[in-house]
Amino acid sequence: MVIVQVCVGSSCHLKGSAEIVELLQKAVEDHHIEDYVTLAGSFCIGKCNRVGVTIQVNDDIHLGITRDNFREFFANNILSAVENERK
């Protein structure tokens, strides 16, 4: 199971965490990987960034996730983690 935690604390909230959560939900559904991914919110991951939202995928923390770089982030970090889970 791939655990994806999205920071929804005040700093990330102001930078669009609600939109990133929606993008994640849709991407997980579109790729039919609901059985492999658990989406969760976190009130603070402790790695605030000036731009974008902080997301933790399993033990890896990713900073600065925005609508503009979401697809690349999803492909490189979530889809690849799911592929590893399926092996």
PDB file with one MODEL, atoms N, CA, C and O in Angstrom:
MODEL        1
ATOM      1  N   MET A   1       0.844  -1.181   0.000  1.00  0.00           N
ATOM      2  CA  MET A   1       0.000   0.000   0.000  1.00  0.00           C
ATOM      3  C   MET A   1       0.886   1.241   0.000  1.00  0.00           C
ATOM      4  O   MET A   1       1.832   1.337   0.782  1.00  0.00           O
ATOM      5  N   VAL A   2       0.581   2.175  -0.867  1.00  0.00           N
ATOM      6  CA  VAL A   2       1.300   3.444  -0.936  1.00  0.00           C
ATOM      7  C   VAL A   2       0.500   4.464  -0.113  1.00  0.00           C
ATOM      8  O   VAL A   2      -0.669   4.725  -0.394  1.00  0.00           O
ATOM      9  N   ILE A   3       1.147   5.027   0.896  1.00  0.00           N
ATOM     10  CA  ILE A   3       0.502   6.016   1.766  1.00  0.00           C
ATOM     11  C   ILE A   3       0.893   7.408   1.294  1.00  0.00           C
ATOM     12  O   ILE A   3       2.074   7.756   1.265  1.00  0.00           O
ATOM     13  N   VAL A   4      -0.114   8.204   0.924  1.00  0.00           N
ATOM     14  CA  VAL A   4       0.110   9.566   0.452  1.00  0.00           C
ATOM     15  C   VAL A   4      -0.547  10.517   1.440  1.00  0.00           C
ATOM     16  O   VAL A   4      -1.767  10.521   1.601  1.00  0.00           O
ATOM     17  N   GLN A   5       0.281  11.325   2.102  1.00  0.00           N
ATOM     18  CA  GLN A   5      -0.221  12.298   3.066  1.00  0.00           C
ATOM     19  C   GLN A   5      -0.023  13.704   2.507  1.00  0.00           C
ATOM     20  O   GLN A   5       1.089  14.092   2.152  1.00  0.00           O
ATOM     21  N   VAL A   6      -1.102  14.448   2.436  1.00  0.00           N
ATOM     22  CA  VAL A   6      -1.060  15.815   1.931  1.00  0.00           C
ATOM     23  C   VAL A   6      -1.147  16.759   3.113  1.00  0.00           C
ATOM     24  O   VAL A   6      -2.054  16.646   3.937  1.00  0.00           O
ATOM     25  N   CYS A   7      -0.214  17.684   3.200  1.00  0.00           N
ATOM     26  CA  CYS A   7      -0.282  18.676   4.266  1.00  0.00           C
ATOM     27  C   CYS A   7      -1.492  19.576   4.025  1.00  0.00           C
ATOM     28  O   CYS A   7      -1.670  20.127   2.939  1.00  0.00           O
ATOM     29  N   VAL A   8      -2.311  19.711   5.056  1.00  0.00           N
ATOM     30  CA  VAL A   8      -3.467  20.602   4.980  1.00  0.00           C
ATOM     31  C   VAL A   8      -3.385  21.662   6.074  1.00  0.00           C
ATOM     32  O   VAL A   8      -4.383  22.293   6.421  1.00  0.00           O
ATOM     33  N   GLY A   9      -2.179  21.847   6.612  1.00  0.00           N
ATOM     34  CA  GLY A   9      -1.950  22.897   7.605  1.00  0.00           C
ATOM     35  C   GLY A   9      -2.153  24.266   6.981  1.00  0.00           C
ATOM     36  O   GLY A   9      -2.343  24.381   5.770  1.00  0.00           O
ATOM     37  N   SER A  10      -2.112  25.297   7.802  1.00  0.00           N
ATOM     38  CA  SER A  10      -2.462  26.641   7.331  1.00  0.00           C
ATOM     39  C   SER A  10      -1.599  27.114   6.171  1.00  0.00           C
ATOM     40  O   SER A  10      -2.121  27.709   5.229  1.00  0.00           O
ATOM     41  N   SER A  11      -0.296  26.867   6.213  1.00  0.00           N
ATOM     42  CA  SER A  11       0.580  27.324   5.138  1.00  0.00           C
ATOM     43  C   SER A  11       0.245  26.629   3.819  1.00  0.00           C
ATOM     44  O   SER A  11       0.087  27.288   2.791  1.00  0.00           O
ATOM     45  N   CYS A  12       0.137  25.301   3.845  1.00  0.00           N
ATOM     46  CA  CYS A  12      -0.178  24.557   2.615  1.00  0.00           C
ATOM     47  C   CYS A  12      -1.619  24.800   2.170  1.00  0.00           C
ATOM     48  O   CYS A  12      -1.914  24.804   0.975  1.00  0.00           O
ATOM     49  N   HIS A  13      -2.502  24.999   3.127  1.00  0.00           N
ATOM     50  CA  HIS A  13      -3.897  25.310   2.775  1.00  0.00           C
ATOM     51  C   HIS A  13      -3.945  26.575   1.919  1.00  0.00           C
ATOM     52  O   HIS A  13      -4.644  26.628   0.907  1.00  0.00           O
ATOM     53  N   LEU A  14      -3.199  27.580   2.337  1.00  0.00           N
ATOM     54  CA  LEU A  14      -3.176  28.831   1.588  1.00  0.00           C
ATOM     55  C   LEU A  14      -2.530  28.669   0.213  1.00  0.00           C
ATOM     56  O   LEU A  14      -2.783  29.465  -0.691  1.00  0.00           O
ATOM     57  N   LYS A  15      -1.701  27.647   0.057  1.00  0.00           N
ATOM     58  CA  LYS A  15      -1.006  27.413  -1.213  1.00  0.00           C
ATOM     59  C   LYS A  15      -1.727  26.409  -2.097  1.00  0.00           C
ATOM     60  O   LYS A  15      -1.200  26.011  -3.136  1.00  0.00           O
ATOM     61  N   GLY A  16      -2.944  25.987  -1.694  1.00  0.00           N
ATOM     62  CA  GLY A  16      -3.751  25.169  -2.591  1.00  0.00           C
ATOM     63  C   GLY A  16      -3.860  23.694  -2.272  1.00  0.00           C
ATOM     64  O   GLY A  16      -4.089  22.892  -3.177  1.00  0.00           O
ATOM     65  N   SER A  17      -3.702  23.307  -1.016  1.00  0.00           N
ATOM     66  CA  SER A  17      -3.757  21.879  -0.691  1.00  0.00           C
ATOM     67  C   SER A  17      -5.109  21.256  -1.040  1.00  0.00           C
ATOM     68  O   SER A  17      -5.163  20.084  -1.413  1.00  0.00           O
ATOM     69  N   ALA A  18      -6.192  22.008  -0.929  1.00  0.00           N
ATOM     70  CA  ALA A  18      -7.512  21.450  -1.272  1.00  0.00           C
ATOM     71  C   ALA A  18      -7.557  21.065  -2.755  1.00  0.00           C
ATOM     72  O   ALA A  18      -8.100  20.017  -3.107  1.00  0.00           O
ATOM     73  N   GLU A  19      -7.001  21.892  -3.605  1.00  0.00           N
ATOM     74  CA  GLU A  19      -6.966  21.595  -5.037  1.00  0.00           C
ATOM     75  C   GLU A  19      -6.065  20.383  -5.316  1.00  0.00           C
ATOM     76  O   GLU A  19      -6.395  19.546  -6.156  1.00  0.00           O
ATOM     77  N   ILE A  20      -4.949  20.293  -4.624  1.00  0.00           N
ATOM     78  CA  ILE A  20      -4.037  19.159  -4.810  1.00  0.00           C
ATOM     79  C   ILE A  20      -4.716  17.864  -4.372  1.00  0.00           C
ATOM     80  O   ILE A  20      -4.548  16.831  -5.022  1.00  0.00           O
ATOM     81  N   VAL A  21      -5.471  17.904  -3.292  1.00  0.00           N
ATOM     82  CA  VAL A  21      -6.220  16.720  -2.850  1.00  0.00           C
ATOM     83  C   VAL A  21      -7.192  16.278  -3.937  1.00  0.00           C
ATOM     84  O   VAL A  21      -7.295  15.087  -4.231  1.00  0.00           O
ATOM     85  N   GLU A  22      -7.905  17.230  -4.535  1.00  0.00           N
ATOM     86  CA  GLU A  22      -8.841  16.908  -5.616  1.00  0.00           C
ATOM     87  C   GLU A  22      -8.111  16.296  -6.810  1.00  0.00           C
ATOM     88  O   GLU A  22      -8.582  15.320  -7.393  1.00  0.00           O
ATOM     89  N   LEU A  23      -6.973  16.863  -7.173  1.00  0.00           N
ATOM     90  CA  LEU A  23      -6.188  16.317  -8.287  1.00  0.00           C
ATOM     91  C   LEU A  23      -5.728  14.897  -7.975  1.00  0.00           C
ATOM     92  O   LEU A  23      -5.765  14.029  -8.848  1.00  0.00           O
ATOM     93  N   LEU A  24      -5.297  14.652  -6.742  1.00  0.00           N
ATOM     94  CA  LEU A  24      -4.876  13.312  -6.339  1.00  0.00           C
ATOM     95  C   LEU A  24      -6.029  12.323  -6.426  1.00  0.00           C
ATOM     96  O   LEU A  24      -5.874  11.233  -6.976  1.00  0.00           O
ATOM     97  N   GLN A  25      -7.173  12.694  -5.891  1.00  0.00           N
ATOM     98  CA  GLN A  25      -8.331  11.798  -5.917  1.00  0.00           C
ATOM     99  C   GLN A  25      -8.696  11.428  -7.345  1.00  0.00           C
ATOM    100  O   GLN A  25      -8.952  10.262  -7.647  1.00  0.00           O
ATOM    101  N   LYS A  26      -8.719  12.420  -8.217  1.00  0.00           N
ATOM    102  CA  LYS A  26      -9.080  12.170  -9.611  1.00  0.00           C
ATOM    103  C   LYS A  26      -8.026  11.309 -10.308  1.00  0.00           C
ATOM    104  O   LYS A  26      -8.374  10.385 -11.043  1.00  0.00           O
ATOM    105  N   ALA A  27      -6.753  11.598 -10.086  1.00  0.00           N
ATOM    106  CA  ALA A  27      -5.687  10.837 -10.735  1.00  0.00           C
ATOM    107  C   ALA A  27      -5.687   9.379 -10.271  1.00  0.00           C
ATOM    108  O   ALA A  27      -5.481   8.473 -11.077  1.00  0.00           O
ATOM    109  N   VAL A  28      -5.915   9.153  -8.993  1.00  0.00           N
ATOM    110  CA  VAL A  28      -5.981   7.782  -8.473  1.00  0.00           C
ATOM    111  C   VAL A  28      -7.140   7.034  -9.128  1.00  0.00           C
ATOM    112  O   VAL A  28      -6.987   5.881  -9.532  1.00  0.00           O
ATOM    113  N   GLU A  29      -8.293   7.685  -9.233  1.00  0.00           N
ATOM    114  CA  GLU A  29      -9.454   7.061  -9.884  1.00  0.00           C
ATOM    115  C   GLU A  29      -9.183   6.814 -11.369  1.00  0.00           C
ATOM    116  O   GLU A  29      -9.474   5.734 -11.883  1.00  0.00           O
ATOM    117  N   ASP A  30      -8.629   7.812 -12.054  1.00  0.00           N
ATOM    118  CA  ASP A  30      -8.374   7.693 -13.493  1.00  0.00           C
ATOM    119  C   ASP A  30      -7.410   6.545 -13.817  1.00  0.00           C
ATOM    120  O   ASP A  30      -7.525   5.909 -14.865  1.00  0.00           O
ATOM    121  N   HIS A  31      -6.469   6.286 -12.916  1.00  0.00           N
ATOM    122  CA  HIS A  31      -5.486   5.220 -13.132  1.00  0.00           C
ATOM    123  C   HIS A  31      -5.921   3.898 -12.508  1.00  0.00           C
ATOM    124  O   HIS A  31      -5.203   2.902 -12.589  1.00  0.00           O
ATOM    125  N   HIS A  32      -7.104   3.891 -11.882  1.00  0.00           N
ATOM    126  CA  HIS A  32      -7.669   2.677 -11.275  1.00  0.00           C
ATOM    127  C   HIS A  32      -6.704   2.032 -10.283  1.00  0.00           C
ATOM    128  O   HIS A  32      -6.474   0.823 -10.313  1.00  0.00           O
ATOM    129  N   ILE A  33      -6.143   2.867  -9.403  1.00  0.00           N
ATOM    130  CA  ILE A  33      -5.186   2.350  -8.416  1.00  0.00           C
ATOM    131  C   ILE A  33      -5.702   2.549  -6.985  1.00  0.00           C
ATOM    132  O   ILE A  33      -4.917   2.632  -6.040  1.00  0.00           O
ATOM    133  N   GLU A  34      -7.014   2.624  -6.840  1.00  0.00           N
ATOM    134  CA  GLU A  34      -7.617   2.827  -5.533  1.00  0.00           C
ATOM    135  C   GLU A  34      -7.213   1.750  -4.527  1.00  0.00           C
ATOM    136  O   GLU A  34      -7.101   2.035  -3.334  1.00  0.00           O
ATOM    137  N   ASP A  35      -6.995   0.530  -4.984  1.00  0.00           N
ATOM    138  CA  ASP A  35      -6.639  -0.569  -4.090  1.00  0.00           C
ATOM    139  C   ASP A  35      -5.180  -0.516  -3.644  1.00  0.00           C
ATOM    140  O   ASP A  35      -4.772  -1.283  -2.771  1.00  0.00           O
ATOM    141  N   TYR A  36      -4.401   0.372  -4.228  1.00  0.00           N
ATOM    142  CA  TYR A  36      -2.973   0.450  -3.921  1.00  0.00           C
ATOM    143  C   TYR A  36      -2.566   1.736  -3.215  1.00  0.00           C
ATOM    144  O   TYR A  36      -1.440   1.841  -2.729  1.00  0.00           O
ATOM    145  N   VAL A  37      -3.467   2.717  -3.151  1.00  0.00           N
ATOM    146  CA  VAL A  37      -3.124   4.037  -2.609  1.00  0.00           C
ATOM    147  C   VAL A  37      -4.088   4.415  -1.490  1.00  0.00           C
ATOM    148  O   VAL A  37      -5.303   4.273  -1.625  1.00  0.00           O
ATOM    149  N   THR A  38      -3.532   4.893  -0.393  1.00  0.00           N
ATOM    150  CA  THR A  38      -4.320   5.468   0.687  1.00  0.00           C
ATOM    151  C   THR A  38      -3.995   6.951   0.751  1.00  0.00           C
ATOM    152  O   THR A  38      -2.840   7.330   0.947  1.00  0.00           O
ATOM    153  N   LEU A  39      -5.014   7.791   0.585  1.00  0.00           N
ATOM    154  CA  LEU A  39      -4.838   9.236   0.677  1.00  0.00           C
ATOM    155  C   LEU A  39      -5.224   9.688   2.079  1.00  0.00           C
ATOM    156  O   LEU A  39      -6.247   9.268   2.619  1.00  0.00           O
ATOM    157  N   ALA A  40      -4.393  10.546   2.661  1.00  0.00           N
ATOM    158  CA  ALA A  40      -4.656  11.054   4.005  1.00  0.00           C
ATOM    159  C   ALA A  40      -4.207  12.508   4.079  1.00  0.00           C
ATOM    160  O   ALA A  40      -3.376  12.961   3.291  1.00  0.00           O
ATOM    161  N   GLY A  41      -4.770  13.222   5.036  1.00  0.00           N
ATOM    162  CA  GLY A  41      -4.353  14.591   5.302  1.00  0.00           C
ATOM    163  C   GLY A  41      -3.449  14.616   6.520  1.00  0.00           C
ATOM    164  O   GLY A  41      -3.537  13.755   7.395  1.00  0.00           O
ATOM    165  N   SER A  42      -2.588  15.604   6.566  1.00  0.00           N
ATOM    166  CA  SER A  42      -1.701  15.802   7.706  1.00  0.00           C
ATOM    167  C   SER A  42      -1.717  17.287   8.034  1.00  0.00           C
ATOM    168  O   SER A  42      -1.609  18.123   7.136  1.00  0.00           O
ATOM    169  N   PHE A  43      -1.851  17.617   9.299  1.00  0.00           N
ATOM    170  CA  PHE A  43      -1.935  19.040   9.638  1.00  0.00           C
ATOM    171  C   PHE A  43      -0.611  19.763   9.522  1.00  0.00           C
ATOM    172  O   PHE A  43      -0.599  20.984   9.366  1.00  0.00           O
ATOM    173  N   CYS A  44       0.498  19.059   9.591  1.00  0.00           N
ATOM    174  CA  CYS A  44       1.792  19.663   9.291  1.00  0.00           C
ATOM    175  C   CYS A  44       2.828  18.565   9.161  1.00  0.00           C
ATOM    176  O   CYS A  44       2.972  17.725  10.048  1.00  0.00           O
ATOM    177  N   ILE A  45       3.540  18.577   8.064  1.00  0.00           N
ATOM    178  CA  ILE A  45       4.600  17.603   7.835  1.00  0.00           C
ATOM    179  C   ILE A  45       5.932  18.183   8.323  1.00  0.00           C
ATOM    180  O   ILE A  45       6.914  17.457   8.476  1.00  0.00           O
ATOM    181  N   GLY A  46       5.953  19.494   8.565  1.00  0.00           N
ATOM    182  CA  GLY A  46       7.128  20.131   9.123  1.00  0.00           C
ATOM    183  C   GLY A  46       8.166  20.571   8.112  1.00  0.00           C
ATOM    184  O   GLY A  46       9.307  20.848   8.481  1.00  0.00           O
ATOM    185  N   LYS A  47       7.800  20.640   6.864  1.00  0.00           N
ATOM    186  CA  LYS A  47       8.738  21.038   5.805  1.00  0.00           C
ATOM    187  C   LYS A  47       8.103  22.115   4.934  1.00  0.00           C
ATOM    188  O   LYS A  47       8.045  21.971   3.712  1.00  0.00           O
ATOM    189  N   CYS A  48       7.629  23.185   5.551  1.00  0.00           N
ATOM    190  CA  CYS A  48       6.958  24.249   4.801  1.00  0.00           C
ATOM    191  C   CYS A  48       7.884  24.807   3.728  1.00  0.00           C
ATOM    192  O   CYS A  48       9.102  24.869   3.900  1.00  0.00           O
ATOM    193  N   ASN A  49       7.280  25.207   2.630  1.00  0.00           N
ATOM    194  CA  ASN A  49       8.008  25.702   1.479  1.00  0.00           C
ATOM    195  C   ASN A  49       7.339  26.995   1.026  1.00  0.00           C
ATOM    196  O   ASN A  49       6.159  27.217   1.300  1.00  0.00           O
ATOM    197  N   ARG A  50       8.072  27.822   0.351  1.00  0.00           N
ATOM    198  CA  ARG A  50       7.493  29.091  -0.112  1.00  0.00           C
ATOM    199  C   ARG A  50       6.461  28.904  -1.213  1.00  0.00           C
ATOM    200  O   ARG A  50       5.532  29.701  -1.345  1.00  0.00           O
ATOM    201  N   VAL A  51       6.624  27.856  -1.995  1.00  0.00           N
ATOM    202  CA  VAL A  51       5.730  27.615  -3.125  1.00  0.00           C
ATOM    203  C   VAL A  51       5.161  26.215  -3.010  1.00  0.00           C
ATOM    204  O   VAL A  51       5.885  25.266  -2.707  1.00  0.00           O
ATOM    205  N   GLY A  52       3.875  26.086  -3.250  1.00  0.00           N
ATOM    206  CA  GLY A  52       3.255  24.769  -3.345  1.00  0.00           C
ATOM    207  C   GLY A  52       3.027  24.067  -2.023  1.00  0.00           C
ATOM    208  O   GLY A  52       3.241  24.613  -0.941  1.00  0.00           O
ATOM    209  N   VAL A  53       2.584  22.832  -2.164  1.00  0.00           N
ATOM    210  CA  VAL A  53       2.121  22.004  -1.057  1.00  0.00           C
ATOM    211  C   VAL A  53       3.148  20.915  -0.776  1.00  0.00           C
ATOM    212  O   VAL A  53       3.832  20.442  -1.684  1.00  0.00           O
ATOM    213  N   THR A  54       3.248  20.521   0.492  1.00  0.00           N
ATOM    214  CA  THR A  54       4.134  19.436   0.888  1.00  0.00           C
ATOM    215  C   THR A  54       3.342  18.133   0.922  1.00  0.00           C
ATOM    216  O   THR A  54       2.251  18.073   1.489  1.00  0.00           O
ATOM    217  N   ILE A  55       3.901  17.094   0.310  1.00  0.00           N
ATOM    218  CA  ILE A  55       3.255  15.775   0.263  1.00  0.00           C
ATOM    219  C   ILE A  55       4.272  14.723   0.668  1.00  0.00           C
ATOM    220  O   ILE A  55       5.418  14.738   0.221  1.00  0.00           O
ATOM    221  N   GLN A  56       3.829  13.809   1.523  1.00  0.00           N
ATOM    222  CA  GLN A  56       4.669  12.682   1.903  1.00  0.00           C
ATOM    223  C   GLN A  56       4.124  11.426   1.239  1.00  0.00           C
ATOM    224  O   GLN A  56       2.948  11.096   1.388  1.00  0.00           O
ATOM    225  N   VAL A  57       4.986  10.728   0.505  1.00  0.00           N
ATOM    226  CA  VAL A  57       4.637   9.463  -0.143  1.00  0.00           C
ATOM    227  C   VAL A  57       5.467   8.392   0.552  1.00  0.00           C
ATOM    228  O   VAL A  57       6.687   8.331   0.396  1.00  0.00           O
ATOM    229  N   ASN A  58       4.787   7.553   1.318  1.00  0.00           N
ATOM    230  CA  ASN A  58       5.464   6.596   2.194  1.00  0.00           C
ATOM    231  C   ASN A  58       6.422   7.381   3.083  1.00  0.00           C
ATOM    232  O   ASN A  58       5.962   8.194   3.885  1.00  0.00           O
ATOM    233  N   ASP A  59       7.721   7.177   2.977  1.00  0.00           N
ATOM    234  CA  ASP A  59       8.672   7.886   3.836  1.00  0.00           C
ATOM    235  C   ASP A  59       9.333   9.086   3.160  1.00  0.00           C
ATOM    236  O   ASP A  59      10.143   9.773   3.781  1.00  0.00           O
ATOM    237  N   ASP A  60       8.997   9.343   1.898  1.00  0.00           N
ATOM    238  CA  ASP A  60       9.638  10.425   1.140  1.00  0.00           C
ATOM    239  C   ASP A  60       8.788  11.689   1.168  1.00  0.00           C
ATOM    240  O   ASP A  60       7.582  11.646   0.922  1.00  0.00           O
ATOM    241  N   ILE A  61       9.430  12.814   1.469  1.00  0.00           N
ATOM    242  CA  ILE A  61       8.737  14.102   1.529  1.00  0.00           C
ATOM    243  C   ILE A  61       9.063  14.903   0.275  1.00  0.00           C
ATOM    244  O   ILE A  61      10.222  15.023  -0.122  1.00  0.00           O
ATOM    245  N   HIS A  62       8.010  15.450  -0.344  1.00  0.00           N
ATOM    246  CA  HIS A  62       8.133  16.224  -1.583  1.00  0.00           C
ATOM    247  C   HIS A  62       7.585  17.626  -1.336  1.00  0.00           C
ATOM    248  O   HIS A  62       6.474  17.790  -0.832  1.00  0.00           O
ATOM    249  N   LEU A  63       8.360  18.612  -1.691  1.00  0.00           N
ATOM    250  CA  LEU A  63       7.997  20.011  -1.457  1.00  0.00           C
ATOM    251  C   LEU A  63       7.584  20.687  -2.755  1.00  0.00           C
ATOM    252  O   LEU A  63       8.011  20.301  -3.842  1.00  0.00           O
ATOM    253  N   GLY A  64       6.736  21.712  -2.613  1.00  0.00           N
ATOM    254  CA  GLY A  64       6.429  22.579  -3.745  1.00  0.00           C
ATOM    255  C   GLY A  64       5.540  21.980  -4.810  1.00  0.00           C
ATOM    256  O   GLY A  64       5.692  22.297  -5.990  1.00  0.00           O
ATOM    257  N   ILE A  65       4.609  21.117  -4.419  1.00  0.00           N
ATOM    258  CA  ILE A  65       3.713  20.512  -5.414  1.00  0.00           C
ATOM    259  C   ILE A  65       2.606  21.519  -5.742  1.00  0.00           C
ATOM    260  O   ILE A  65       1.915  22.021  -4.856  1.00  0.00           O
ATOM    261  N   THR A  66       2.461  21.796  -7.027  1.00  0.00           N
ATOM    262  CA  THR A  66       1.462  22.742  -7.516  1.00  0.00           C
ATOM    263  C   THR A  66       0.667  22.093  -8.645  1.00  0.00           C
ATOM    264  O   THR A  66       0.984  20.994  -9.099  1.00  0.00           O
ATOM    265  N   ARG A  67      -0.356  22.789  -9.081  1.00  0.00           N
ATOM    266  CA  ARG A  67      -1.129  22.314 -10.237  1.00  0.00           C
ATOM    267  C   ARG A  67      -0.208  22.132 -11.448  1.00  0.00           C
ATOM    268  O   ARG A  67      -0.378  21.190 -12.222  1.00  0.00           O
ATOM    269  N   ASP A  68       0.755  23.024 -11.609  1.00  0.00           N
ATOM    270  CA  ASP A  68       1.639  22.995 -12.776  1.00  0.00           C
ATOM    271  C   ASP A  68       2.572  21.788 -12.806  1.00  0.00           C
ATOM    272  O   ASP A  68       2.869  21.266 -13.880  1.00  0.00           O
ATOM    273  N   ASN A  69       3.037  21.338 -11.644  1.00  0.00           N
ATOM    274  CA  ASN A  69       3.970  20.204 -11.641  1.00  0.00           C
ATOM    275  C   ASN A  69       3.332  18.918 -11.123  1.00  0.00           C
ATOM    276  O   ASN A  69       4.025  17.924 -10.904  1.00  0.00           O
ATOM    277  N   PHE A  70       2.016  18.935 -10.927  1.00  0.00           N
ATOM    278  CA  PHE A  70       1.326  17.782 -10.341  1.00  0.00           C
ATOM    279  C   PHE A  70       1.483  16.511 -11.178  1.00  0.00           C
ATOM    280  O   PHE A  70       1.804  15.455 -10.633  1.00  0.00           O
ATOM    281  N   ARG A  71       1.264  16.595 -12.480  1.00  0.00           N
ATOM    282  CA  ARG A  71       1.319  15.387 -13.330  1.00  0.00           C
ATOM    283  C   ARG A  71       2.682  14.708 -13.255  1.00  0.00           C
ATOM    284  O   ARG A  71       2.771  13.486 -13.144  1.00  0.00           O
ATOM    285  N   GLU A  72       3.729  15.502 -13.314  1.00  0.00           N
ATOM    286  CA  GLU A  72       5.077  14.950 -13.222  1.00  0.00           C
ATOM    287  C   GLU A  72       5.306  14.313 -11.843  1.00  0.00           C
ATOM    288  O   GLU A  72       5.851  13.215 -11.738  1.00  0.00           O
ATOM    289  N   PHE A  73       4.880  15.021 -10.788  1.00  0.00           N
ATOM    290  CA  PHE A  73       4.998  14.480  -9.434  1.00  0.00           C
ATOM    291  C   PHE A  73       4.251  13.154  -9.310  1.00  0.00           C
ATOM    292  O   PHE A  73       4.787  12.186  -8.770  1.00  0.00           O
ATOM    293  N   PHE A  74       3.023  13.109  -9.805  1.00  0.00           N
ATOM    294  CA  PHE A  74       2.198  11.906  -9.691  1.00  0.00           C
ATOM    295  C   PHE A  74       2.854  10.734 -10.423  1.00  0.00           C
ATOM    296  O   PHE A  74       2.943   9.633  -9.881  1.00  0.00           O
ATOM    297  N   ALA A  75       3.305  10.968 -11.633  1.00  0.00           N
ATOM    298  CA  ALA A  75       3.929   9.901 -12.425  1.00  0.00           C
ATOM    299  C   ALA A  75       5.223   9.402 -11.785  1.00  0.00           C
ATOM    300  O   ALA A  75       5.452   8.196 -11.691  1.00  0.00           O
ATOM    301  N   ASN A  76       6.057  10.330 -11.349  1.00  0.00           N
ATOM    302  CA  ASN A  76       7.377   9.963 -10.834  1.00  0.00           C
ATOM    303  C   ASN A  76       7.350   9.394  -9.425  1.00  0.00           C
ATOM    304  O   ASN A  76       8.237   8.623  -9.058  1.00  0.00           O
ATOM    305  N   ASN A  77       6.351   9.758  -8.630  1.00  0.00           N
ATOM    306  CA  ASN A  77       6.384   9.382  -7.225  1.00  0.00           C
ATOM    307  C   ASN A  77       5.264   8.456  -6.784  1.00  0.00           C
ATOM    308  O   ASN A  77       5.478   7.585  -5.942  1.00  0.00           O
ATOM    309  N   ILE A  78       4.087   8.630  -7.334  1.00  0.00           N
ATOM    310  CA  ILE A  78       2.979   7.771  -6.904  1.00  0.00           C
ATOM    311  C   ILE A  78       2.830   6.577  -7.837  1.00  0.00           C
ATOM    312  O   ILE A  78       2.783   5.437  -7.375  1.00  0.00           O
ATOM    313  N   LEU A  79       2.756   6.819  -9.134  1.00  0.00           N
ATOM    314  CA  LEU A  79       2.640   5.685 -10.054  1.00  0.00           C
ATOM    315  C   LEU A  79       3.840   4.750  -9.948  1.00  0.00           C
ATOM    316  O   LEU A  79       3.687   3.530  -9.999  1.00  0.00           O
ATOM    317  N   SER A  80       5.027   5.319  -9.801  1.00  0.00           N
ATOM    318  CA  SER A  80       6.212   4.466  -9.674  1.00  0.00           C
ATOM    319  C   SER A  80       6.170   3.666  -8.373  1.00  0.00           C
ATOM    320  O   SER A  80       6.592   2.510  -8.357  1.00  0.00           O
ATOM    321  N   ALA A  81       5.674   4.251  -7.287  1.00  0.00           N
ATOM    322  CA  ALA A  81       5.555   3.537  -6.015  1.00  0.00           C
ATOM    323  C   ALA A  81       4.523   2.416  -6.125  1.00  0.00           C
ATOM    324  O   ALA A  81       4.712   1.340  -5.558  1.00  0.00           O
ATOM    325  N   VAL A  82       3.445   2.663  -6.844  1.00  0.00           N
ATOM    326  CA  VAL A  82       2.424   1.624  -7.053  1.00  0.00           C
ATOM    327  C   VAL A  82       3.022   0.504  -7.877  1.00  0.00           C
ATOM    328  O   VAL A  82       2.797  -0.668  -7.575  1.00  0.00           O
ATOM    329  N   GLU A  83       3.775   0.834  -8.907  1.00  0.00           N
ATOM    330  CA  GLU A  83       4.429  -0.216  -9.722  1.00  0.00           C
ATOM    331  C   GLU A  83       5.311  -1.095  -8.854  1.00  0.00           C
ATOM    332  O   GLU A  83       5.315  -2.316  -9.010  1.00  0.00           O
ATOM    333  N   ASN A  84       6.051  -0.493  -7.949  1.00  0.00           N
ATOM    334  CA  ASN A  84       6.916  -1.267  -7.034  1.00  0.00           C
ATOM    335  C   ASN A  84       6.082  -2.159  -6.108  1.00  0.00           C
ATOM    336  O   ASN A  84       6.493  -3.273  -5.784  1.00  0.00           O
ATOM    337  N   GLU A  85       4.921  -1.672  -5.686  1.00  0.00           N
ATOM    338  CA  GLU A  85       4.029  -2.460  -4.826  1.00  0.00           C
ATOM    339  C   GLU A  85       3.488  -3.674  -5.567  1.00  0.00           C
ATOM    340  O   GLU A  85       3.303  -4.737  -4.973  1.00  0.00           O
ATOM    341  N   ARG A  86       3.237  -3.521  -6.840  1.00  0.00           N
ATOM    342  CA  ARG A  86       2.642  -4.606  -7.633  1.00  0.00           C
ATOM    343  C   ARG A  86       3.616  -5.720  -7.934  1.00  0.00           C
ATOM    344  O   ARG A  86       3.194  -6.818  -8.297  1.00  0.00           O
ATOM    345  N   LYS A  87       4.912  -5.474  -7.795  1.00  0.00           N
ATOM    346  CA  LYS A  87       5.932  -6.482  -8.125  1.00  0.00           C
ATOM    347  C   LYS A  87       5.984  -7.573  -7.087  1.00  0.00           C
ATOM    348  O   LYS A  87       6.784  -8.501  -7.207  1.00  0.00           O
TER     349      LYS A  87
ENDMDL
END
